[in-house]
Amino acid sequence: MKTILYATDYSENSELALKFAYNMSIKLEAKLLVIHVFDYPTFFDDITLNPEAPFPDIEGHAFKIHNRKLHTFCNRVLKKDIATLNITIEAIEDRSVVNGIVNKANNVDALFIVTGMKGSSKLRELIMGSIAKKLIKKAPCPVLVIPSDSVKIEIETIVYATDFEEEDFGALAKLAEIAKPFNAKISVVHFSSSEETVLKKQQEELKEKLQKHINYDNLKLDILYADDAFKALKSYYRNSNADLIAMLEREDKGITSKVFHRDLVKRIESYGKIPLLSFNAKNYGIFHLE
């Protein structure tokens, strides 16, 4: 059975992400695995231990605390007893939050990872910020980032910005698998600068490749011209009523790199309320086209 991996730090900002992840698990008929990554506490941490125990089980106590907090968090946010839902919870110890999430995603062959846009504890920032960018670069599967002020859980329209490198077709094939249960429209958009000329023949060739390699009927292609690609993308998202942004993360290549790579999370967060599904090109290799 497919598994969606959701990582939380218990913050209010991560509550909508849990609702989003749970809704997707229902639509995709997937198991939802809820995790929290923590580091072992020390005697200097604010943690209550049994004073009667001469050698307190700090490790066991920490796991009990976080598993209990995960249960409480899920029950409160979903307003149901998670014992009745197809949800598994697991507290994970790792000095690195990113490594803890990535290792678990590898172990369960996660379909994708879901997390909130920001999260923090009194000890350190846990989920987003620089950690989000590291997670996107290291994860073996797509990473879905949910802004804290995103309000729509259903997915009707997905926008995928592309330069039509071969890895894009692999990511689009995976995106189609995710979109299908929602019957969501996928709008594939490519921006060229006003100095470039995209011939009609080239557009038709791209459409033929999409039709040949992406088995999804509810998909359209737009090739547009813009000097400021990021500004044009924001306008496109708004005009298309996008519920989800999808993109391929590359190293120093193409429009997506130019627009998003320098500060991916800040740019999307500054735009506002649209969840981001990021695919890492390294996970798809070269999607060979005949």
BALOBA-1460 file (C-alpha; in Angstrom, 3 decimals):
// residues 290
<rec num="1" residu="m" x="0.000" y="0.000" z="0.000"/>
<rec num="2" residu="k" x="1.211" y="3.519" z="-0.801"/>
<rec num="3" residu="t" x="2.429" y="5.652" z="2.091"/>
<rec num="4" residu="i" x="2.273" y="9.414" z="2.527"/>
<rec num="5" residu="l" x="4.798" y="10.660" z="5.075"/>
<rec num="6" residu="y" x="3.812" y="13.702" z="7.144"/>
<rec num="7" residu="a" x="6.363" y="15.382" z="9.447"/>
<rec num="8" residu="t" x="5.283" y="17.721" z="12.241"/>
<rec num="9" residu="d" x="6.726" y="19.818" z="15.050"/>
<rec num="10" residu="y" x="3.309" y="20.107" z="16.773"/>
<rec num="11" residu="s" x="3.038" y="23.802" z="15.891"/>
<rec num="12" residu="e" x="-0.150" y="25.552" z="14.816"/>
<rec num="13" residu="n" x="1.465" y="26.166" z="11.444"/>
<rec num="14" residu="s" x="1.613" y="22.421" z="10.829"/>
<rec num="15" residu="e" x="-2.062" y="21.750" z="11.595"/>
<rec num="16" residu="l" x="-3.358" y="22.577" z="8.113"/>
<rec num="17" residu="a" x="-0.604" y="20.431" z="6.641"/>
<rec num="18" residu="l" x="-1.934" y="17.440" z="8.606"/>
<rec num="19" residu="k" x="-5.464" y="18.039" z="7.323"/>
<rec num="20" residu="f" x="-4.098" y="18.351" z="3.803"/>
<rec num="21" residu="a" x="-2.042" y="15.162" z="4.159"/>
<rec num="22" residu="y" x="-4.980" y="13.223" z="5.591"/>
<rec num="23" residu="n" x="-7.298" y="14.336" z="2.791"/>
<rec num="24" residu="m" x="-4.735" y="13.269" z="0.195"/>
<rec num="25" residu="s" x="-4.299" y="9.890" z="1.880"/>
<rec num="26" residu="i" x="-8.053" y="9.307" z="1.547"/>
<rec num="27" residu="k" x="-8.129" y="10.349" z="-2.112"/>
<rec num="28" residu="l" x="-5.034" y="8.350" z="-3.012"/>
<rec num="29" residu="e" x="-6.054" y="5.348" z="-0.865"/>
<rec num="30" residu="a" x="-2.712" y="5.570" z="0.898"/>
<rec num="31" residu="k" x="-1.589" y="4.996" z="4.469"/>
<rec num="32" residu="l" x="-0.673" y="8.172" z="6.346"/>
<rec num="33" residu="l" x="2.455" y="7.940" z="8.481"/>
<rec num="34" residu="v" x="2.765" y="10.837" z="10.950"/>
<rec num="35" residu="i" x="6.241" y="11.382" z="12.382"/>
<rec num="36" residu="h" x="8.098" y="13.758" z="14.675"/>
<rec num="37" residu="v" x="11.902" y="13.809" z="14.711"/>
<rec num="38" residu="f" x="13.557" y="14.620" z="18.016"/>
<rec num="39" residu="d" x="16.990" y="14.433" z="19.602"/>
<rec num="40" residu="y" x="17.547" y="12.652" z="22.920"/>
<rec num="41" residu="p" x="17.064" y="15.038" z="25.853"/>
<rec num="42" residu="t" x="19.736" y="15.632" z="28.455"/>
<rec num="43" residu="f" x="19.485" y="16.451" z="32.136"/>
<rec num="44" residu="f" x="19.644" y="20.113" z="31.120"/>
<rec num="45" residu="d" x="16.491" y="19.886" z="29.000"/>
<rec num="46" residu="d" x="13.074" y="20.772" z="30.331"/>
<rec num="47" residu="i" x="11.741" y="17.243" z="30.635"/>
<rec num="48" residu="t" x="10.056" y="15.603" z="33.591"/>
<rec num="49" residu="l" x="11.693" y="12.372" z="34.777"/>
<rec num="50" residu="n" x="10.649" y="10.091" z="37.573"/>
<rec num="51" residu="p" x="12.796" y="11.244" z="40.545"/>
<rec num="52" residu="e" x="12.540" y="7.820" z="42.165"/>
<rec num="53" residu="a" x="14.423" y="6.106" z="39.356"/>
<rec num="54" residu="p" x="18.174" y="6.062" z="40.113"/>
<rec num="55" residu="f" x="18.949" y="5.569" z="36.411"/>
<rec num="56" residu="p" x="16.102" y="7.236" z="34.499"/>
<rec num="57" residu="d" x="15.311" y="5.842" z="31.076"/>
<rec num="58" residu="i" x="15.744" y="9.132" z="29.237"/>
<rec num="59" residu="e" x="15.505" y="7.482" z="25.823"/>
<rec num="60" residu="g" x="12.354" y="5.494" z="26.591"/>
<rec num="61" residu="h" x="10.760" y="8.440" z="28.339"/>
<rec num="62" residu="a" x="11.393" y="10.720" z="25.342"/>
<rec num="63" residu="f" x="9.784" y="8.243" z="22.955"/>
<rec num="64" residu="k" x="6.735" y="7.930" z="25.219"/>
<rec num="65" residu="i" x="6.362" y="11.703" z="25.443"/>
<rec num="66" residu="h" x="6.530" y="12.257" z="21.694"/>
<rec num="67" residu="n" x="4.301" y="9.334" z="20.785"/>
<rec num="68" residu="r" x="1.728" y="10.634" z="23.264"/>
<rec num="69" residu="k" x="2.044" y="14.169" z="21.856"/>
<rec num="70" residu="l" x="1.613" y="12.834" z="18.322"/>
<rec num="71" residu="h" x="-1.602" y="11.030" z="19.322"/>
<rec num="72" residu="t" x="-2.935" y="14.141" z="21.039"/>
<rec num="73" residu="f" x="-1.981" y="16.378" z="18.115"/>
<rec num="74" residu="c" x="-3.625" y="14.139" z="15.485"/>
<rec num="75" residu="n" x="-6.804" y="13.613" z="17.528"/>
<rec num="76" residu="r" x="-7.166" y="17.346" z="18.166"/>
<rec num="77" residu="v" x="-6.515" y="18.480" z="14.582"/>
<rec num="78" residu="l" x="-8.528" y="15.783" z="12.811"/>
<rec num="79" residu="k" x="-11.182" y="15.713" z="15.546"/>
<rec num="80" residu="k" x="-11.308" y="11.941" z="15.404"/>
<rec num="81" residu="d" x="-9.720" y="9.097" z="17.297"/>
<rec num="82" residu="i" x="-6.819" y="8.141" z="15.035"/>
<rec num="83" residu="a" x="-7.333" y="4.513" z="16.046"/>
<rec num="84" residu="t" x="-10.321" y="4.555" z="13.667"/>
<rec num="85" residu="l" x="-8.307" y="6.092" z="10.825"/>
<rec num="86" residu="n" x="-5.663" y="4.623" z="8.540"/>
<rec num="87" residu="i" x="-2.928" y="6.551" z="10.351"/>
<rec num="88" residu="t" x="0.302" y="5.347" z="11.926"/>
<rec num="89" residu="i" x="2.350" y="7.559" z="14.229"/>
<rec num="90" residu="e" x="6.012" y="7.271" z="15.037"/>
<rec num="91" residu="a" x="8.464" y="9.329" z="17.059"/>
<rec num="92" residu="i" x="11.956" y="9.163" z="15.542"/>
<rec num="93" residu="e" x="15.240" y="9.998" z="17.225"/>
<rec num="94" residu="d" x="17.866" y="11.667" z="15.075"/>
<rec num="95" residu="r" x="20.231" y="14.559" z="15.662"/>
<rec num="96" residu="s" x="19.314" y="15.776" z="12.173"/>
<rec num="97" residu="v" x="15.645" y="16.429" z="11.453"/>
<rec num="98" residu="v" x="16.295" y="16.234" z="7.713"/>
<rec num="99" residu="n" x="18.126" y="12.902" z="7.949"/>
<rec num="100" residu="g" x="15.410" y="11.473" z="10.191"/>
<rec num="101" residu="i" x="12.702" y="12.361" z="7.673"/>
<rec num="102" residu="v" x="14.715" y="11.259" z="4.638"/>
<rec num="103" residu="n" x="15.673" y="7.905" z="6.195"/>
<rec num="104" residu="k" x="12.068" y="7.158" z="7.085"/>
<rec num="105" residu="a" x="10.909" y="8.148" z="3.587"/>
<rec num="106" residu="n" x="13.437" y="5.700" z="2.160"/>
<rec num="107" residu="n" x="12.406" y="2.929" z="4.552"/>
<rec num="108" residu="v" x="8.703" y="3.157" z="3.711"/>
<rec num="109" residu="d" x="9.173" y="4.065" z="0.030"/>
<rec num="110" residu="a" x="7.050" y="7.175" z="0.582"/>
<rec num="111" residu="l" x="4.904" y="8.467" z="-2.260"/>
<rec num="112" residu="f" x="5.710" y="11.988" z="-1.068"/>
<rec num="113" residu="i" x="6.506" y="13.941" z="2.095"/>
<rec num="114" residu="v" x="4.124" y="16.569" z="3.512"/>
<rec num="115" residu="t" x="5.142" y="19.308" z="5.914"/>
<rec num="116" residu="g" x="4.040" y="22.775" z="6.989"/>
<rec num="117" residu="m" x="5.661" y="25.960" z="5.728"/>
<rec num="118" residu="k" x="7.149" y="26.877" z="9.099"/>
<rec num="119" residu="g" x="7.562" y="25.286" z="12.468"/>
<rec num="120" residu="s" x="9.552" y="25.820" z="15.606"/>
<rec num="121" residu="s" x="10.111" y="24.592" z="19.129"/>
<rec num="122" residu="k" x="11.742" y="26.377" z="22.044"/>
<rec num="123" residu="l" x="15.006" y="24.557" z="21.279"/>
<rec num="124" residu="r" x="15.372" y="25.073" z="17.538"/>
<rec num="125" residu="e" x="13.554" y="25.527" z="14.254"/>
<rec num="126" residu="l" x="12.500" y="22.064" z="13.231"/>
<rec num="127" residu="i" x="10.550" y="21.728" z="10.036"/>
<rec num="128" residu="m" x="10.889" y="24.581" z="7.575"/>
<rec num="129" residu="g" x="13.148" y="27.467" z="6.615"/>
<rec num="130" residu="s" x="16.607" y="26.237" z="5.653"/>
<rec num="131" residu="i" x="15.569" y="22.711" z="6.652"/>
<rec num="132" residu="a" x="12.864" y="22.711" z="3.980"/>
<rec num="133" residu="k" x="15.366" y="23.477" z="1.261"/>
<rec num="134" residu="k" x="17.680" y="20.730" z="2.520"/>
<rec num="135" residu="l" x="14.775" y="18.299" z="2.632"/>
<rec num="136" residu="i" x="13.757" y="19.125" z="-0.940"/>
<rec num="137" residu="k" x="17.324" y="18.506" z="-2.095"/>
<rec num="138" residu="k" x="17.846" y="15.258" z="-0.152"/>
<rec num="139" residu="a" x="14.436" y="13.556" z="-0.152"/>
<rec num="140" residu="p" x="13.991" y="10.433" z="-2.318"/>
<rec num="141" residu="c" x="10.464" y="11.517" z="-3.255"/>
<rec num="142" residu="p" x="8.493" y="14.732" z="-3.910"/>
<rec num="143" residu="v" x="8.082" y="17.161" z="-1.007"/>
<rec num="144" residu="l" x="4.740" y="18.908" z="-0.503"/>
<rec num="145" residu="v" x="4.980" y="22.160" z="1.484"/>
<rec num="146" residu="i" x="1.738" y="23.609" z="2.874"/>
<rec num="147" residu="p" x="1.632" y="27.323" z="3.780"/>
<rec num="148" residu="s" x="0.094" y="28.036" z="7.175"/>
<rec num="149" residu="d" x="-2.506" y="30.362" z="5.642"/>
<rec num="150" residu="s" x="-3.517" y="28.029" z="2.828"/>
<rec num="151" residu="v" x="-7.253" y="27.461" z="3.126"/>
<rec num="152" residu="k" x="-8.321" y="25.017" z="0.398"/>
<rec num="153" residu="i" x="-7.795" y="21.314" z="0.941"/>
<rec num="154" residu="e" x="-9.357" y="19.984" z="-2.268"/>
<rec num="155" residu="i" x="-7.178" y="20.028" z="-5.394"/>
<rec num="156" residu="e" x="-8.816" y="21.034" z="-8.669"/>
<rec num="157" residu="t" x="-6.030" y="22.803" z="-10.592"/>
<rec num="158" residu="i" x="-2.284" y="22.132" z="-10.575"/>
<rec num="159" residu="v" x="0.236" y="24.394" z="-12.302"/>
<rec num="160" residu="y" x="3.568" y="22.899" z="-13.343"/>
<rec num="161" residu="a" x="6.267" y="25.331" z="-14.539"/>
<rec num="162" residu="t" x="8.714" y="23.714" z="-16.939"/>
<rec num="163" residu="d" x="11.672" y="24.195" z="-19.255"/>
<rec num="164" residu="f" x="10.928" y="20.848" z="-20.898"/>
<rec num="165" residu="e" x="14.103" y="19.129" z="-19.918"/>
<rec num="166" residu="e" x="13.855" y="15.364" z="-20.038"/>
<rec num="167" residu="e" x="13.568" y="15.052" z="-16.250"/>
<rec num="168" residu="d" x="10.409" y="17.158" z="-16.396"/>
<rec num="169" residu="f" x="8.561" y="14.367" z="-18.153"/>
<rec num="170" residu="g" x="9.407" y="11.923" z="-15.371"/>
<rec num="171" residu="a" x="8.146" y="14.388" z="-12.762"/>
<rec num="172" residu="l" x="4.992" y="15.053" z="-14.789"/>
<rec num="173" residu="a" x="4.294" y="11.334" z="-15.031"/>
<rec num="174" residu="k" x="4.466" y="11.093" z="-11.217"/>
<rec num="175" residu="l" x="2.361" y="14.235" z="-10.870"/>
<rec num="176" residu="a" x="-0.325" y="12.695" z="-13.081"/>
<rec num="177" residu="e" x="-0.528" y="9.718" z="-10.686"/>
<rec num="178" residu="i" x="-1.175" y="12.115" z="-7.806"/>
<rec num="179" residu="a" x="-3.645" y="14.269" z="-9.746"/>
<rec num="180" residu="k" x="-5.761" y="11.439" z="-11.158"/>
<rec num="181" residu="p" x="-7.819" y="10.575" z="-8.037"/>
<rec num="182" residu="f" x="-8.716" y="14.267" z="-7.712"/>
<rec num="183" residu="n" x="-9.494" y="14.551" z="-11.425"/>
<rec num="184" residu="a" x="-7.420" y="17.721" z="-11.142"/>
<rec num="185" residu="k" x="-6.467" y="19.723" z="-14.188"/>
<rec num="186" residu="i" x="-2.719" y="19.998" z="-14.797"/>
<rec num="187" residu="s" x="-1.656" y="23.207" z="-16.517"/>
<rec num="188" residu="v" x="1.882" y="22.879" z="-17.826"/>
<rec num="189" residu="v" x="3.358" y="26.336" z="-18.458"/>
<rec num="190" residu="h" x="6.589" y="27.368" z="-20.140"/>
<rec num="191" residu="f" x="7.819" y="30.955" z="-20.245"/>
<rec num="192" residu="s" x="10.160" y="32.371" z="-22.867"/>
<rec num="193" residu="s" x="11.699" y="35.831" z="-22.878"/>
<rec num="194" residu="s" x="10.294" y="38.295" z="-25.379"/>
<rec num="195" residu="e" x="13.533" y="38.027" z="-27.371"/>
<rec num="196" residu="e" x="13.000" y="34.343" z="-28.034"/>
<rec num="197" residu="t" x="10.849" y="32.903" z="-30.781"/>
<rec num="198" residu="v" x="8.978" y="29.680" z="-30.140"/>
<rec num="199" residu="l" x="7.723" y="28.312" z="-33.425"/>
<rec num="200" residu="k" x="4.303" y="26.745" z="-33.694"/>
<rec num="201" residu="k" x="5.983" y="23.564" z="-34.897"/>
<rec num="202" residu="q" x="7.990" y="23.405" z="-31.659"/>
<rec num="203" residu="q" x="4.826" y="23.860" z="-29.605"/>
<rec num="204" residu="e" x="3.187" y="20.994" z="-31.459"/>
<rec num="205" residu="e" x="6.237" y="18.803" z="-30.854"/>
<rec num="206" residu="l" x="6.047" y="19.505" z="-27.127"/>
<rec num="207" residu="k" x="2.347" y="18.697" z="-27.079"/>
<rec num="208" residu="e" x="3.019" y="15.427" z="-28.871"/>
<rec num="209" residu="k" x="5.667" y="14.486" z="-26.299"/>
<rec num="210" residu="l" x="3.278" y="15.232" z="-23.458"/>
<rec num="211" residu="q" x="0.512" y="13.183" z="-25.040"/>
<rec num="212" residu="k" x="2.882" y="10.318" z="-25.757"/>
<rec num="213" residu="h" x="4.625" y="10.076" z="-22.390"/>
<rec num="214" residu="i" x="2.076" y="11.434" z="-19.909"/>
<rec num="215" residu="n" x="-0.985" y="9.242" z="-19.581"/>
<rec num="216" residu="y" x="-3.384" y="11.899" z="-18.349"/>
<rec num="217" residu="d" x="-6.219" y="13.450" z="-20.325"/>
<rec num="218" residu="n" x="-6.904" y="16.468" z="-18.098"/>
<rec num="219" residu="l" x="-3.687" y="18.251" z="-19.033"/>
<rec num="220" residu="k" x="-3.002" y="21.364" z="-21.084"/>
<rec num="221" residu="l" x="0.106" y="23.205" z="-22.273"/>
<rec num="222" residu="d" x="0.654" y="26.972" z="-22.312"/>
<rec num="223" residu="i" x="3.736" y="28.579" z="-23.846"/>
<rec num="224" residu="l" x="3.896" y="32.261" z="-22.912"/>
<rec num="225" residu="y" x="6.311" y="35.163" z="-23.240"/>
<rec num="226" residu="a" x="7.630" y="37.221" z="-20.344"/>
<rec num="227" residu="d" x="10.720" y="39.222" z="-19.427"/>
<rec num="228" residu="d" x="10.109" y="38.690" z="-15.688"/>
<rec num="229" residu="a" x="9.319" y="34.995" z="-15.365"/>
<rec num="230" residu="f" x="8.648" y="35.043" z="-11.618"/>
<rec num="231" residu="k" x="6.172" y="37.902" z="-11.915"/>
<rec num="232" residu="a" x="4.513" y="36.157" z="-14.849"/>
<rec num="233" residu="l" x="4.285" y="32.903" z="-12.910"/>
<rec num="234" residu="k" x="2.576" y="34.610" z="-9.971"/>
<rec num="235" residu="s" x="0.059" y="36.140" z="-12.342"/>
<rec num="236" residu="y" x="-0.476" y="32.773" z="-14.016"/>
<rec num="237" residu="y" x="-1.067" y="31.029" z="-10.690"/>
<rec num="238" residu="r" x="-3.600" y="33.666" z="-9.710"/>
<rec num="239" residu="n" x="-5.458" y="33.687" z="-13.040"/>
<rec num="240" residu="s" x="-5.622" y="29.906" z="-13.216"/>
<rec num="241" residu="n" x="-6.948" y="29.585" z="-9.630"/>
<rec num="242" residu="a" x="-4.160" y="27.127" z="-8.884"/>
<rec num="243" residu="d" x="-4.621" y="24.932" z="-5.811"/>
<rec num="244" residu="l" x="-1.132" y="23.462" z="-6.083"/>
<rec num="245" residu="i" x="2.162" y="24.568" z="-7.627"/>
<rec num="246" residu="a" x="4.459" y="21.804" z="-8.888"/>
<rec num="247" residu="m" x="8.017" y="22.259" z="-10.080"/>
<rec num="248" residu="l" x="11.262" y="20.438" z="-10.710"/>
<rec num="249" residu="e" x="14.198" y="21.466" z="-8.521"/>
<rec num="250" residu="r" x="17.435" y="21.539" z="-10.473"/>
<rec num="251" residu="e" x="20.969" y="22.735" z="-9.853"/>
<rec num="252" residu="d" x="21.657" y="25.940" z="-11.806"/>
<rec num="253" residu="k" x="19.578" y="25.014" z="-14.822"/>
<rec num="254" residu="g" x="16.555" y="26.461" z="-16.555"/>
<rec num="255" residu="i" x="13.709" y="28.781" z="-15.688"/>
<rec num="256" residu="t" x="12.805" y="26.999" z="-12.465"/>
<rec num="257" residu="s" x="16.356" y="27.468" z="-11.236"/>
<rec num="258" residu="k" x="16.422" y="31.142" z="-12.221"/>
<rec num="259" residu="v" x="13.093" y="31.879" z="-10.596"/>
<rec num="260" residu="f" x="13.049" y="29.698" z="-7.511"/>
<rec num="261" residu="h" x="16.401" y="28.064" z="-6.791"/>
<rec num="262" residu="r" x="18.170" y="30.968" z="-5.050"/>
<rec num="263" residu="d" x="15.601" y="31.105" z="-2.291"/>
<rec num="264" residu="l" x="12.855" y="28.641" z="-3.076"/>
<rec num="265" residu="v" x="10.900" y="28.671" z="0.167"/>
<rec num="266" residu="k" x="11.062" y="32.457" z="0.671"/>
<rec num="267" residu="r" x="9.751" y="33.149" z="-2.827"/>
<rec num="268" residu="i" x="6.823" y="30.756" z="-2.548"/>
<rec num="269" residu="e" x="6.042" y="31.896" z="0.984"/>
<rec num="270" residu="s" x="6.075" y="35.531" z="-0.093"/>
<rec num="271" residu="y" x="3.570" y="34.712" z="-2.823"/>
<rec num="272" residu="g" x="1.048" y="33.543" z="-0.286"/>
<rec num="273" residu="k" x="-1.395" y="30.706" z="-0.109"/>
<rec num="274" residu="i" x="-0.567" y="28.012" z="-2.641"/>
<rec num="275" residu="p" x="0.934" y="24.654" z="-1.590"/>
<rec num="276" residu="l" x="4.156" y="23.681" z="-3.367"/>
<rec num="277" residu="l" x="5.004" y="20.173" z="-4.593"/>
<rec num="278" residu="s" x="8.705" y="19.996" z="-5.393"/>
<rec num="279" residu="f" x="10.311" y="17.223" z="-7.441"/>
<rec num="280" residu="n" x="14.082" y="16.805" z="-7.368"/>
<rec num="281" residu="a" x="15.539" y="16.106" z="-10.808"/>
<rec num="282" residu="k" x="18.123" y="13.714" z="-9.361"/>
<rec num="283" residu="n" x="15.339" y="11.282" z="-8.402"/>
<rec num="284" residu="y" x="14.196" y="10.918" z="-11.977"/>
<rec num="285" residu="g" x="17.438" y="10.727" z="-13.904"/>
<rec num="286" residu="i" x="16.955" y="11.042" z="-17.625"/>
<rec num="287" residu="f" x="13.448" y="10.267" z="-18.778"/>
<rec num="288" residu="h" x="14.308" y="8.792" z="-22.173"/>
<rec num="289" residu="l" x="12.154" y="9.944" z="-25.041"/>
<rec num="290" residu="e" x="11.878" y="7.986" z="-28.258"/>
